[in-house]
Amino acid sequence: MSRLVRRGRRTTPVTVVVSADGVLRDAAVGGLLCDEPGVVVVRHDLGPHREDGLRRVVVDATGVVEDVTVALEHSCLSCALREDALPAVVAAARDGRWRRVVLVLPVTAEPVPAVMALANGEVAGRAVAEVVHLDGVVAVAAAGAVVPDLFGDDLLLERGLGLDEVDERSVGEVVARQLEEADVVLLDGPPSPAAGAALRHLAGARAEVLRLHEATGAEVLAPRRPAAVRGARSDLRRLRHPGVPDEHGVWTLLLESSRPLHPGRLVDRAAELGGSPLRARGTFWVPTRPGTACAWDGAGGQLSIGPLAGPGLPAAGGPPVTRLLVTGRTGHPEEEDPDGAAPEQVRRVFEEVLATPAELAAGWPAGDDGLSPWLGAPDVVGREGRGRAGAA
């Protein structure tokens, strides 16, 4: 059992569980309750309609401790979830009956907001990190769905999996973000060679892949996230090549340049860099907004761009950079996913979208650069929020 001492006090370990499959998620959580004494589960679920509210169920090996439905009064679902989950986790940690809290997020919820809240949030004026610490993130997935979900373009609403009626995300977005933040990946069966390669490229060598129906609770809940790692692993400003070989058609490119992206060519060719079947994320800048570092986050045929929240430049006083990490899969005509993308083609498009030295030397005309729907007016710096660039 993992216990950390912070400021002379022991903190309770928390494991976050995420999935795009409700059946597999609940099977995994049930196994943890049966295997591990001293575990309490704080599970959240959303109904198909906003008026259904947010259901919080607290359960341990003896049964249901609490079952409450909370009205959703917040316009931001992630914010509403965070505002309910943090007090519930802290209360469970302080209760004294349990040694570990397992926070189970709604199906298709992304882990980063919860991870950041556990690291930096407050409850009743006290830092959450003084009460609990994150031991790891567990992503539960169907082995046979990894490749088609990651590199397909299905929308959550098309599968009835949206967090609400207006959820615009794709399945690929959700699965990619869950895997990239995972310390443990639980699969319901053996992955195909391509699925195994995709997991290594997105989750990295640090993530352990276990079998859902074979792994023990102790294996799944073993501490895997060092105390020095505060916040999300998948910070767009700190992305690195996974350091694994390109194999079974799965590849990753790290595209870097000190030059910005050309605004016009960015709009025209966004789909070639951020659309399906690619997972692309990172940071970039445009010459019309030299003081704004921008986020690039694309998967499942969707691309979101916007001003980067928090410190934008890679270092204080340092120059802006364009840095994209792109994972894709080449097409396999004999399989169910014949469409694909070649890494050399993606690299060529990246080079062509960059502003040329001659264009930079000539300067940029004042006025709208075509990116205002996503980045705000050119003279607006640090504006929050992101917009979809329609990469499908």
N, C-alpha and C positions, 0 to 999 in steps of 0.2 A: 504494500500500500504506500502510495506516495504522499508524504507530508512535507511541506516546506515551512521554514521558520522565517517570518517576516516581522521585523521590529519586535522581536521577542515573543511573537505569537505564532502558533501553528495555523497554517491555512489549509482548507479542505480542497482536495483535488476535484476538478471538474473535467468531464469528457463530453464533447459535443458530438452528437450523431446527426448526420444528414443523409438524405436519399431522395431520389426521384421516383422511388417505388415504395408505396405505403405498406404493402404486404411484407416485403423483405425488411423494411425498416422495423416493423413491429416484431418480426421473427427474431431479428438481431437483439432487440431490446429485451424481449422475453427470455432469450438465452442468457443475457447478462444478469437478469434478476435471479434466475435459477442457479447460476454458477457461482456468483460472487456474493458472499454475505456482506452486510453493511452498506449495500448500494441502495440509493433512492433515485427514482426516475422522475424528472420534471418534463412532462411531454406537452407540447402545444400542437393544436390542430385548428385549421380554418375550415369553415363550411363553404359550400359553393357560392354563397352570396354574402356580401359584406354584412347584411343585417343579421346573419347567423352568428356573428361574433367570433371571438377567439376562445377556444376551449382549453383550459389548463387542467391536466390530470397529474396528480402526484401519487406515485405508487411505489411500494417496496415489496419484499418477498411475502409479507403478510396480507397484502391486498391494497385496495385503494385508500389512500390517506385523505385525498382531497379531489374533488371534481367540480370545477367552477367554469362558467361561461362568462366572459367579459365582453361588454359592448365595445365595438370598434369606433371610437370617437376621433381617432387620429387619421388624417388623410394619408399618411405614410404607413403602409403595412409593416415595413421593417421597424419603423420607430415604435409603433404600437406593440409589436412583439417584444422589442427590447425593453420597453417600459414595464411590461408585465413579467418578462422572464428574469430580469436581474433581481428584483425583490424576492421572487420565488426561490431562486437559486441561493441567495444570501440567507433567506429564512430557513431553508433546508439545511444549509451548512451550520447554522447557529443552533439548530434544534437539539443536537447532541445524540440523536439516535443513530445517525448514519456516518460512515467514514468516507463516502464518495458520492458525488452528485453526477448523474448522467442527464445532461440537457438535450432533449430530443426536439429538434426543430420541425416545423410543418413540412410535409412533402413538397419538394422543389424549392424550399427556402435555401438561401446561400449562407455559408458559414461565416464569412468575413465580418458582417456586422456584429454577430454574437461574439466572435473572437476579440474584436476591438473593444466591445463593451465590457467584456470580462477584464481586459487589460487596463482600460482607462475610465470605466464608468464609475458612477457614484450611486449609492442608495442611502437616503436619509442623511446626506451630507458626509458620508464616510466612503472612502475608496473601496470599491468592490475587491480590488487586489489585496486589501488587508484582511479579507475574510476567505477568499478562494483563489486558487490558481489553476490555469489551464494545463492539463496533462496531455491532451491530444484531441485531434478531430478524427472521427471515424466516418468514412463515406461508404454506404452500402449500395451495391449495384448488381444488376443482372449481368452475368458474364457475356451472354449472347447479345446484349444491347449496347455494350460499350462502344464498338466501332460505329454502328448505324446511328446511335444517339449523338456521339461526338461530331461526326462528320456529315450528318444529315441536316435538313433544314425544317423539320417539323416544328410547329409552334406548340407551346404548352396548351393553349386553349383548344387546339385541334385534337388533343388527347384527353381533354377534360382535366388537366393538371394545373391550370392557372391558380395563383393565389387569390385572385378575384376575377370578376368578369372582364376587366380591362387589362389583364396581364399580357404585355406584348412580347415577353421573352420567348426565346426558342428553347427547345429541349437541350440542344448543344451548349447553349450558354450556361444553363444550370449545371449540367453534368461536368463540364469543363471546370467551372469555378468550385464545385464540390471536390473534385479530384485534386485540383491544384493546391488546395488548402489541407488535404488529408494527410494524416500521419499513418493511418491504417486504412486500407481498402478491403472491405469484406465483399466477396463475390459468392454467388450461389452455386458456382461450378467452376470447372477449369476454363481459363480464358483461351481463346484462339491465339495463335502466334501474333496476329495483327493487334488483337486486343491487349495482349501482354506488352507489346511494343508501345502502344498508345499510352498505357498506364505508366510505363517507365519514362516516356517523354513528358507527360503532363504532371504526374505525381512525383516523379523523380526517384532516384535510388534510395532516398531516405525513407520513403513510404513503404510499409510492409504490406504485402498482399496476402490475405488469409482467406480460407474457405469458411463461409458462413456456418455450415453445419458441422464443421470439424474443429474450429478454433475454440479454445476455452475462454471463459470470461477473463481469466488472468492474462492471457495473451493479448486479448483485444484491449484491455484497460491498462496495460503496462505503460508507465510514464515514458513518453517519447519526445516531449517538447521541452527543451532546456529552459530554465528560468530566465536565461539571458535573452531568449527569443520572445520579445514582447510584441504583441500585435500580430498582424497577418504575415504569413510566409509569402503570400502572393502579391506583395506590394509592387505596383507597376514600376516604381522607381528603382527597384533592386532586383530585377529579373536577371537570371543567368541561364546560359545554355545548360540543359540538364546533364550534359557530359556522357550521354549514352549514344551508342551507334545508331545510325539510320538503318532500319531493318524491317522486313515484312511490309514494305511499302510506306512505312511511317517515317517521317523525317522532321527535323527542326532546324530552322535558320535563325541566326542572330544577325539582324540587319542594323548597322550603325553608321551614322554620319554626323559630322558637325554642321552640315548644311540643313536647311529647313525643307519642308515639303512645299511644292508650288501650290498655292491655293486652288487655282483652276484645275490643274491636273489631279489634285487630290479629290475634288468633287467628282470629276469625270471618271476616275479609275478606282474609287474606293472599294468597289465590289471585287476587284482583282487582288486586292491586298487584305481585305477583311471579310469577304463573303465565304459562303460554303464552297468547298469542304475544308476550310481553314480555321484554325484557332490562332488568332493574332492578338497580341497585347503589348503594351509598352507606352512610351512617351514620344511626343514629337513637338515641333514648333513650326510656325509659319512666319514669313518675313514681315507680314502686315501686323503681327502681334509679337514683337521680339521679347517683350517682357512677360509673356504668358507661356508656361509649360502646359501642354495639353495631354490628356489621357486618350489612349487608343485601346479599345476593348471589343473584340469581335469574335463571334462563334455562331454556328448554326444558321448562317445566312444573315445574321444581324450584326451591325456595327454601331457601337456607341462611341462618340467623341465628345470632349468637353474640357474646360479648364480643369487642371489637376488640383484637387483639394489638398490643402496643406502646402508645405514647402515644395516649390516647383522645380527649382534648379537643382542639378545633381550635387552641387556643393556651394557654400556661401561665396558669392562673387564669381562663381564659375560660369562658363558659357553654356547656353542652351544646347541640347543635343537631340537628335532623332534616333531612337533606339527601339526597335520592334523585334519581338520574339514570335516567330511564326511556326506553328506545327501543322503539318498537313499529311495527306495520304495520296499516293499515286493511284490511279484507277486500276481496277482488276476486273476485266470483262467477264471472267468466269465466275465472279462472285455476285452478291446482291447489290454491290455498290460500284458499278462500272465507272462512274465519274470520279475524277481525281484532279490533283494539281501537282505539277512538277516543280521541284524546288528551284531549278534554274530559271523557270518562267517567272516565279514570284520574285526572285532576286532582280531579274531584268526589269520588271515593272517598278520595283522599288527605286532602282537607279533612274528610271525615266521620270518618275514622279518628283524626285528631288529637284529643287531649284538649281540651275546651273551657275557656275562662277560668273559667267557673263551677265546672267539675269540679276544676280546679287550686286554686281558692280554697277549696273545701270540704275539700281534703286527701284522702289515700288511706288506706283501712283497711289495717291490718297483716295479714299472712298471705300465702298463696300467690296469686300474680297470674296463674296459668295458664301462665306462661312457663318454669317450672322445667325442663321437659325439654330446653330449648334454652339457657337462660341460667343454669341452676343455681338454688339457693335465693336468694330476694330479698336476703338479707344477705351473699351471696357476691359479691365484687367482683374483677374481673380474672381470673376463672377462664378457662383456655384451652380452645379447642375450639369447634366449631360444630355445630349440629344442623340437620337438615332439618325445615322447617315444613310439608311436605306441600302445596305449592302446586298440584300437578297437579289 
